Amino acid sequence: MNDFDASIIRKIKHRNEHGIELLLKRYGGLIKSIAKHNLYLYDTLIEECINDVLIAIWNNIDSYNPEKSSFKNWIGVITKYHAIDTLRKHSRYTYNQLDSAKNEGIKDKYEIYIDELWQELIDPLSSDDKEIMTRIFIEGYSPDEVAHLMNKNTSNIYNRISRAKEKIRKLKGDSL
């Protein structure tokens, strides 16, 4: 660990807000790019995610272990998981709103079109693969959660996702 990172960690551990300023100067771009990569469809959620990451770093700085990973990687992992959690929280909220609208007999034509496209895309897959892909890419579950729900190994879920994506790419070709 370099001296600058050690200084940031020390300041945050002593609850000096200047540590967060230094953190943003050094790793703000990394945090923002990871948040943008995971939340690219929801610009309004990116700032919320970045704020949550800074709070998480502030509250959990004592759990950082330099023997396990670099400070940069630790920040990256925290950012990635907060972005995924933010996306999952928003997706479930949106999905619940859609369920309510569906129950009332109101569903936007755009939503119907998206559903049809999704069904067409995953149609060649097995029923298990369809379920895995839908839970992960539509409902916002993590592969670990899907593995638990389906009583399968996480590595099996990752393999099935990879194979399903490859099958879709081969069948759809350049039309994707």
Protein Blocks (a to p, Z undefined) as FASTA:
>chain_A
ZZklmmmmmmmmnopaklmmmmmmmmmmmmmmmmmmmmmmmmmlmmmmmmmmmmmmmmmm
mmpcfklpcfklmmmmmmmmmmmmmmmmmmmmmmmmmmmmmmnopacfklmmmmmmmmmm
mmmpcfklmmmmmmmmmnopafklmmmmnopafklmmmmmmmmmmmmmmmnmmmZZ
